[in-house]
Amino acid sequence: MKTDQETNNPAGLSRRFFVQSGAATFAGLVLGFHLPANPMRRSEAFAAGAPEGKLEAKDARLNTWLRIAPDGLITIYVAKSEMGQGIFTSMPMLIAEELEADWSKIRVEPAPSDVEFNYTGAPFEITGGSMSVRTTWEILQRIGATARHMLTAAAAQKWGVPAESCRAEQGQIVHAATGRKAGFGELTAAAAALPASAIPKEPKLKAPSEYKLVGKSVKRLDTPAKVSGKPIFGIDVVVPEMRYGAVRHSPVFGGECANFEALAKGMPAGTSLAKVTGGIVAVADSWFTAKTVVLGLEPKWTKGASAGLSSKDIEKRLRTAAGGKKNPVAATKGEATKVLGTAKVKLEAEYSTPFLAHTPMEPLNATAHVRPDGIEIWVGTQSHTLTKLLVSQATKVPQEKIVVHTTYLGGGFGRRAENDMVLQAVEASKAVGKPVKLIWSREEDVQHDFYRPASLVKMRAGLGEDGLPVALTASIASPSIMQRWTMFGGLPKSGIDMTTIEGLADMKYECPNLHVQTVAVDTGVPVGFWRSVGSSHNAFYVESFIDELAHAAKQDPYKYRRALLEKSHPRFVKALDTVARMANWETPPAEGRFRGIAIAESFGSIVAEVAEVSVSAEGQPTVHKVWVAVDCGRYVNPDNIAAQMESGVVYGLSAALRGQITLRNGRVEQSNFHDYSMLAPHEMPEIAVEIVESGEAPGGVGEPGTPPIAPAVTNALFAATGTRIRSLPISNHKLTGKKKA
C-alpha cells in the first residue's frame, strides 16, 4: 500500500469536503470531516471499552474528530489503533500544533467504527504499513487550523476587533493591542454558532519553521495510564453475564472437528461446547476452567490442507518454483541474461527465510455478545471498520446493527489485522446465548497464526572491470499474502504479489541490466502481514548479495554500496554516510569484534544500520551494538522514532537469530516462548539512533527499522568468521568463532 509522496493525500480527498460541522453540542465545539458518500452505513452507538472509560449517554452519538469542552479540555478522536507505536500522541500533536492548544489539556479517545470517522473516505480504516501519520498529516493539520480560525473569529466578534489582530496561543485567543485573553473553552459556543461562510475552506497552515510542538520530543500521553493499569486492553474487558471461552484448533491447517456432537453431549456441568471455524471452544465461568476442559477432550479432526507436509517439502517446492523459466516478470531492464553470459566475474547465491509467527505479548482475544437486535464486540483490532464488515458478511447482520469497541492492543505486528478470533467469539456467543470472552492460549497462537511467508530466492550477478554489477537477476518463490485479501484486490492476473517483491524488484542499486521474476506457491500454510512484510526478507536477500559482490570485488562494503547509490539516490547516500560516521566505520572495532552494514527503504523511509558482533570460541554470536540512521522525511516526535527503531531492531533481531516456524506431518512444531523466543533483556544490544534530516514527505517508523537488522548482523558474522549465512535463522548454522583467511 503506497502513499502519494507529493500530496500526502492517498484518497484524493478534495479540500471542498473539509467543512465545519459545528453545533453548540454540549456547549462545546465539535469539528470534523464530511467525507464522500460511502456504501457503509454508520452505527448508532459507541460505549464501553475505550481507554478513557465509558462515555456518557449524551456523548453516544458523535460525528466529529475534535471536541473542545467549556472547561478547555480538548478531546481528539483517533481512528487508528494504538498498539504501542505511539500514534495516540503523534497524531494529536499535529492537531494541537495547528490549534495552538495547551498540550496539558489534550485527551485522546479511539474513534467509533462509524464511516464518518474514516480519514480517507475508504470503506474501512486499517492500521498497518506504517501509514497512520504519513497518510493523515495534512488532514490532521487542517482540523487543527480550522478550529483555530473558528475560535479566533469568535473572539474577534466578541471583542469587536478584526480577526487579524488576534492570535491563538497556549489554549487562548489573545488580542495583543488591548491585552484581552479568552480561553478556548469560553469561546466554544460562539465558535460553533458561526455561519459556514465565516469558516475558511482553505485554512492557512503553519510553515515548519513556526512549529512549536511538532518535531520536538514529547512524552507519550498513554504512558501514565498504562503504567498505572488504567487502560482497557482486549483481555481486560468485562461485561455483564460474560462467559469465558478457550479454543482448540485442528492441529493441521484446514481441519474441522468430526465428532463435535458426541463431545458436546459429554461436557461437564456448568460448561458448554461451541463449534467454531477451524476448531472447538469450551465455554465456562472462568478461562482456566474452559482451558482445562477443552484440553481434556478427544476431538477427531478431518484431513486438513497441510496434512503430511514438512518444512523440507515446502523448501523443495519453493526451490523448484524459483527455478522456473517462465515465472511472472516483476521488473526488467536491459538484457540481464545475455550480459551475464559474457561477464568475466559471475556470482550466484540462493537465500531463504522461514515462516515466522507474530507472537504479540497480549494473547489473542475478543469479546462478543450476539443478541437478537445486533452484535456488540470488544477487541484490540488493527481495523475496527474491517472487523465490522467481516462480521456482517459472516453473520448476515447489517453493519448498522454491529458495534465494535476498539481497545488498546498489546502488540499487533499485522496479526491483529486478522479477525479469526473475533469471528470465533461471535460463533461461541451465538451458540451459548451470552457474551463470551474468547482468549487463545499461547500454544494456539503460535501454532495457528497467519505467518510471515517462507520464501526462497535465486540471485545471479556479473561484475564489470570496476567490480560493480553489470547485470543482476533474481527469482523469488513465496506463498501469496494478497491472494485471500480480496478487499485489497487479491492476487492480480499477472500473478505478481507486490508484497513478495517489495524491496527486491524496486531495489535502488544502480545496475544497467536487471531482471526479477516471482512466483506464488501455495503451501497450505496460512500467511499474512508481518512487521515490514516483504521487506523483512528481501532486505536480507539484497543486502546479503550486495555484500557478497563487494567482497568479490575486494571493496569495502560501505563504499561499495555508496558507489552504487551516489548517482541517483542522495537520500540513501546520506543515510549510509550517517550510520558509517555513527559507527566509526573507518576505524577498526575492538579486538574480537566485527561490523556489518545494510540499508533498506520501506514504507516511505530509509534506514541504514551497522551491527557490531563477536563470536565465542563455542560459536555463539553476540550482537553488542547497533547503530541506526533513519530518514523518515518530516516527522512529529523524535522520541517516538527512536523507540520504534529500537523496537524494530529487537523484533527483527529475535527473528534473525532464532525465529522459525517449522512443520512436521502438517503440524507446527513450535508452541510457546521456550521454542519460539524473543531476545531477553540481557541479550539486547546497545542501540543508537540518529534521524537524518531531509524535509521530504513523511514516511513510516513502525516497520522500517526491522528489515536492515538481519543482513547487518549476518554481514558482520561473515566479517568475523568468513562464513556466509544465506538462510535464517542464524541459530541453524555452526559458526567457527575464528575468522578464516
GIZI-V834711 format. One record per residue. N is the residue number from 1. D_CENTER is the distance of its C-alpha to the mean C-alpha in Angstrom with 2 decimals. Layout:
# GIZI-V834711
n = (N:N)
d_center = (D_CENTER:D_CENTER)
This chain:
# GIZI-V834711
n = (1:2:3:4:5:6:7:8:9:10:11:12:13:14:15:16:17:18:19:20:21:22:23:24:25:26:27:28:29:30:31:32:33:34:35:36:37:38:39:40:41:42:43:44:45:46:47:48:49:50:51:52:53:54:55:56:57:58:59:60:61:62:63:64:65:66:67:68:69:70:71:72:73:74:75:76:77:78:79:80:81:82:83:84:85:86:87:88:89:90:91:92:93:94:95:96:97:98:99:100:101:102:103:104:105:106:107:108:109:110:111:112:113:114:115:116:117:118:119:120:121:122:123:124:125:126:127:128:129:130:131:132:133:134:135:136:137:138:139:140:141:142:143:144:145:146:147:148:149:150:151:152:153:154:155:156:157:158:159:160:161:162:163:164:165:166:167:168:169:170:171:172:173:174:175:176:177:178:179:180:181:182:183:184:185:186:187:188:189:190:191:192:193:194:195:196:197:198:199:200:201:202:203:204:205:206:207:208:209:210:211:212:213:214:215:216:217:218:219:220:221:222:223:224:225:226:227:228:229:230:231:232:233:234:235:236:237:238:239:240:241:242:243:244:245:246:247:248:249:250:251:252:253:254:255:256:257:258:259:260:261:262:263:264:265:266:267:268:269:270:271:272:273:274:275:276:277:278:279:280:281:282:283:284:285:286:287:288:289:290:291:292:293:294:295:296:297:298:299:300:301:302:303:304:305:306:307:308:309:310:311:312:313:314:315:316:317:318:319:320:321:322:323:324:325:326:327:328:329:330:331:332:333:334:335:336:337:338:339:340:341:342:343:344:345:346:347:348:349:350:351:352:353:354:355:356:357:358:359:360:361:362:363:364:365:366:367:368:369:370:371:372:373:374:375:376:377:378:379:380:381:382:383:384:385:386:387:388:389:390:391:392:393:394:395:396:397:398:399:400:401:402:403:404:405:406:407:408:409:410:411:412:413:414:415:416:417:418:419:420:421:422:423:424:425:426:427:428:429:430:431:432:433:434:435:436:437:438:439:440:441:442:443:444:445:446:447:448:449:450:451:452:453:454:455:456:457:458:459:460:461:462:463:464:465:466:467:468:469:470:471:472:473:474:475:476:477:478:479:480:481:482:483:484:485:486:487:488:489:490:491:492:493:494:495:496:497:498:499:500:501:502:503:504:505:506:507:508:509:510:511:512:513:514:515:516:517:518:519:520:521:522:523:524:525:526:527:528:529:530:531:532:533:534:535:536:537:538:539:540:541:542:543:544:545:546:547:548:549:550:551:552:553:554:555:556:557:558:559:560:561:562:563:564:565:566:567:568:569:570:571:572:573:574:575:576:577:578:579:580:581:582:583:584:585:586:587:588:589:590:591:592:593:594:595:596:597:598:599:600:601:602:603:604:605:606:607:608:609:610:611:612:613:614:615:616:617:618:619:620:621:622:623:624:625:626:627:628:629:630:631:632:633:634:635:636:637:638:639:640:641:642:643:644:645:646:647:648:649:650:651:652:653:654:655:656:657:658:659:660:661:662:663:664:665:666:667:668:669:670:671:672:673:674:675:676:677:678:679:680:681:682:683:684:685:686:687:688:689:690:691:692:693:694:695:696:697:698:699:700:701:702:703:704:705:706:707:708:709:710:711:712:713:714:715:716:717:718:719:720:721:722:723:724:725:726:727:728:729:730:731:732:733:734:735:736:737:738:739:740:741)
d_center = (11.71:13.60:14.79:18.47:18.87:22.34:22.09:18.46:19.34:17.49:19.48:22.74:23.32:26.91:28.02:30.79:28.42:27.68:30.56:31.70:31.82:33.77:36.01:37.79:35.68:36.30:37.96:34.59:32.85:30.05:28.19:25.70:25.21:27.23:25.12:26.58:27.79:25.41:26.51:24.65:26.87:25.97:26.54:29.11:27.72:25.08:26.34:25.39:22.15:20.98:20.45:23.61:25.62:27.47:28.30:31.96:33.39:34.26:30.60:29.65:29.66:27.65:26.61:25.51:22.83:25.16:28.10:30.65:33.04:36.71:36.20:33.67:30.61:27.67:25.05:21.90:19.90:16.14:14.77:11.10:10.01:10.47:8.91:10.23:8.51:11.80:11.58:14.61:16.49:15.40:15.61:18.99:20.15:20.26:22.37:24.49:25.23:26.77:28.36:29.97:29.13:30.07:26.75:28.35:28.73:25.14:23.62:20.32:19.90:17.36:18.68:20.44:19.31:22.14:21.68:23.05:20.01:17.87:17.44:18.14:20.50:18.53:19.24:16.00:13.07:9.52:6.49:3.75:4.98:5.36:8.07:9.23:11.96:12.82:13.63:15.47:17.31:20.63:20.45:20.05:22.78:25.07:24.74:25.88:28.51:30.03:30.40:32.03:34.45:35.35:36.10:38.08:40.08:40.85:42.14:44.21:45.74:46.59:48.29:49.84:48.43:46.52:42.75:42.67:44.49:41.76:38.48:35.51:35.07:33.27:33.27:36.75:38.62:41.35:44.58:45.73:49.26:50.21:47.84:46.60:43.17:41.35:38.16:35.44:36.31:39.93:39.07:36.58:39.24:40.95:37.76:36.79:40.30:40.20:40.99:38.33:40.49:39.94:36.16:34.97:33.04:31.89:31.39:31.85:28.79:29.13:29.28:26.92:30.13:30.65:27.45:28.22:24.87:22.14:21.84:23.27:21.95:21.70:21.34:18.57:20.06:18.63:19.86:23.48:22.76:20.44:23.11:25.78:24.10:24.32:20.93:20.60:17.90:18.21:20.46:22.73:23.70:27.44:29.36:33.09:34.43:31.11:31.32:29.05:27.83:27.11:26.09:27.50:26.27:28.27:28.05:27.82:25.07:26.59:29.51:30.91:33.39:36.92:38.99:37.16:40.34:42.24:39.55:39.22:43.00:43.09:40.51:41.79:43.01:40.40:37.62:36.63:34.64:32.33:31.46:27.85:25.96:25.95:27.81:29.82:29.17:31.81:32.16:34.06:34.64:32.37:29.41:31.50:34.24:31.99:30.43:33.94:35.34:32.76:32.99:36.76:36.90:37.89:36.01:36.88:34.15:34.46:33.65:29.98:28.38:27.88:31.33:32.96:30.10:29.49:27.14:30.13:30.56:27.00:27.39:30.70:29.30:26.62:29.32:31.73:29.32:28.22:31.95:32.62:34.55:33.56:29.78:28.00:27.92:24.61:26.18:29.75:32.17:35.63:37.26:35.16:37.09:40.44:39.74:38.38:41.71:43.68:41.60:43.57:40.61:38.16:35.21:33.20:30.61:28.57:25.16:23.10:20.08:19.87:17.81:15.28:14.33:11.30:13.75:12.03:14.97:15.81:17.37:16.37:18.59:19.66:22.92:24.78:28.22:29.87:32.97:35.55:34.38:30.62:27.51:25.64:22.29:20.55:17.07:13.79:11.73:8.57:11.36:14.79:16.52:15.48:16.66:19.88:20.35:20.04:22.22:24.70:24.90:25.45:28.01:29.62:29.35:28.90:25.73:27.91:28.96:25.51:23.99:20.45:19.98:16.42:16.49:14.41:11.88:12.92:9.65:7.11:5.17:5.69:9.19:9.59:9.08:12.39:15.59:18.10:18.74:19.26:21.72:23.48:23.94:25.41:27.68:28.85:29.59:31.53:33.50:34.62:34.91:33.12:29.67:27.86:25.10:23.71:22.25:21.35:22.85:20.94:23.07:22.08:18.37:18.86:21.33:19.78:16.12:14.47:14.39:13.00:16.06:19.03:20.41:23.52:24.67:28.19:28.67:31.96:33.17:36.51:37.40:39.91:42.67:40.39:37.99:35.22:33.91:35.95:34.18:30.98:29.91:26.98:26.70:23.59:23.54:20.62:19.87:18.22:14.86:15.87:19.31:18.65:16.19:19.28:17.86:16.09:19.42:19.30:20.78:23.17:26.85:26.49:24.68:22.07:18.46:16.62:13.62:16.41:17.97:15.41:16.60:19.84:21.64:20.73:21.53:23.27:26.14:29.50:31.28:33.96:33.64:30.34:29.69:26.45:26.57:24.17:24.87:23.03:24.43:24.42:24.60:24.54:21.48:18.55:15.41:11.87:8.38:7.75:5.78:7.16:8.91:12.53:12.58:12.27:15.75:17.21:17.16:19.13:21.49:22.16:22.47:24.60:26.85:27.30:28.33:30.81:32.20:32.70:34.56:36.69:37.53:38.40:36.22:33.97:30.29:29.20:32.07:31.63:28.09:29.40:32.21:29.94:27.86:30.44:31.95:29.06:25.98:27.00:23.54:22.87:26.32:25.83:22.69:24.70:27.72:25.89:24.46:27.86:29.63:27.47:28.23:31.85:31.40:35.00:36.34:36.52:34.59:36.55:38.54:36.63:33.27:31.60:28.77:26.37:24.37:21.46:19.56:16.71:15.25:11.76:9.94:13.17:13.72:16.23:16.19:19.41:20.05:23.30:23.73:27.12:28.24:31.41:32.69:35.22:38.49:37.12:34.24:31.53:28.92:27.76:25.16:26.79:24.87:21.95:22.19:19.24:19.93:17.17:17.99:15.34:18.14:18.96:17.18:17.58:17.63:18.50:18.27:14.63:14.03:16.14:14.43:10.96:12.95:14.79:11.93:10.57:14.25:15.07:12.33:13.41:16.98:17.23:16.32:18.69:21.50:21.72:18.80:20.10:20.56:24.10:26.27:29.98:31.94:28.84:27.41:24.57:26.37:23.89:23.75:22.62:21.82:25.29:24.51:20.71:20.38:18.23:20.04:22.50:23.11:26.24:24.51:22.07:23.10:23.79:21.10:22.18:19.96:21.45:20.17:21.88:23.18:23.21:23.08:21.23:18.78:15.70:12.81:9.29:9.26:6.12:6.09:9.73:11.58:11.15:13.08:16.38:17.12:18.49:20.92:21.90:23.01:24.70:26.42:27.69:28.90:30.82:32.43:33.36:34.69:35.22:33.25:30.45:27.56:26.43:24.60:22.15:22.23:24.70:26.42:27.93:29.99:33.17:33.37:36.82:36.21:38.67:38.08:39.98:42.32)
